[in-house]
């Protein structure tokens, strides 16, 4: 689970896997948070 905070709003991003995919999961969460930021 990852989250992004925009002001008082907290957006929880559910997803991910296990330790073997953690680096890729983090990259995906960062990309998604950037997309969320572009739309606000």
ChimeraX commands (.cxc) that place a marker at each C-alpha (Angstrom):
marker #1 position 0.00,0.00,0.00 radius 0.5
marker #1 position 1.28,3.43,-0.90 radius 0.5
marker #1 position -0.22,6.86,-0.40 radius 0.5
marker #1 position -0.03,10.40,-1.76 radius 0.5
marker #1 position -1.02,13.46,0.24 radius 0.5
marker #1 position -2.35,16.54,-1.53 radius 0.5
marker #1 position -3.14,19.21,1.01 radius 0.5
marker #1 position -5.53,17.61,3.49 radius 0.5
marker #1 position -6.50,14.84,1.06 radius 0.5
marker #1 position -4.77,11.47,1.40 radius 0.5
marker #1 position -5.05,9.13,-1.58 radius 0.5
marker #1 position -4.34,5.49,-0.76 radius 0.5
marker #1 position -3.03,3.39,-3.63 radius 0.5
marker #1 position -3.65,-0.28,-3.04 radius 0.5
marker #1 position -1.45,-2.63,-4.96 radius 0.5
marker #1 position 1.92,-4.21,-4.94 radius 0.5
marker #1 position 3.32,-7.61,-4.39 radius 0.5
marker #1 position 6.02,-9.20,-2.32 radius 0.5
marker #1 position 9.68,-8.40,-1.70 radius 0.5
marker #1 position 10.71,-9.83,-5.07 radius 0.5
marker #1 position 8.68,-7.19,-6.95 radius 0.5
marker #1 position 9.10,-4.32,-4.47 radius 0.5
marker #1 position 11.35,-2.16,-6.68 radius 0.5
marker #1 position 8.95,-2.39,-9.62 radius 0.5
marker #1 position 5.96,-1.79,-7.33 radius 0.5
marker #1 position 7.58,1.39,-6.01 radius 0.5
marker #1 position 8.29,2.60,-9.55 radius 0.5
marker #1 position 4.64,1.97,-10.46 radius 0.5
marker #1 position 3.41,3.84,-7.37 radius 0.5
marker #1 position 5.63,6.81,-8.19 radius 0.5
marker #1 position 4.35,6.90,-11.79 radius 0.5
marker #1 position 0.76,6.71,-10.57 radius 0.5
marker #1 position 1.31,9.51,-8.05 radius 0.5
marker #1 position 2.69,11.69,-10.86 radius 0.5
marker #1 position -0.41,11.01,-12.95 radius 0.5
marker #1 position -2.63,11.90,-10.00 radius 0.5
marker #1 position -0.67,15.15,-9.53 radius 0.5
marker #1 position -1.09,16.07,-13.20 radius 0.5
marker #1 position -4.87,15.71,-12.96 radius 0.5
marker #1 position -5.28,17.90,-9.87 radius 0.5
marker link #1:1,2 radius 0.2
marker link #1:2,3 radius 0.2
marker link #1:3,4 radius 0.2
marker link #1:4,5 radius 0.2
marker link #1:5,6 radius 0.2
marker link #1:6,7 radius 0.2
marker link #1:7,8 radius 0.2
marker link #1:8,9 radius 0.2
marker link #1:9,10 radius 0.2
marker link #1:10,11 radius 0.2
marker link #1:11,12 radius 0.2
marker link #1:12,13 radius 0.2
marker link #1:13,14 radius 0.2
marker link #1:14,15 radius 0.2
marker link #1:15,16 radius 0.2
marker link #1:16,17 radius 0.2
marker link #1:17,18 radius 0.2
marker link #1:18,19 radius 0.2
marker link #1:19,20 radius 0.2
marker link #1:20,21 radius 0.2
marker link #1:21,22 radius 0.2
marker link #1:22,23 radius 0.2
marker link #1:23,24 radius 0.2
marker link #1:24,25 radius 0.2
marker link #1:25,26 radius 0.2
marker link #1:26,27 radius 0.2
marker link #1:27,28 radius 0.2
marker link #1:28,29 radius 0.2
marker link #1:29,30 radius 0.2
marker link #1:30,31 radius 0.2
marker link #1:31,32 radius 0.2
marker link #1:32,33 radius 0.2
marker link #1:33,34 radius 0.2
marker link #1:34,35 radius 0.2
marker link #1:35,36 radius 0.2
marker link #1:36,37 radius 0.2
marker link #1:37,38 radius 0.2
marker link #1:38,39 radius 0.2
marker link #1:39,40 radius 0.2
view
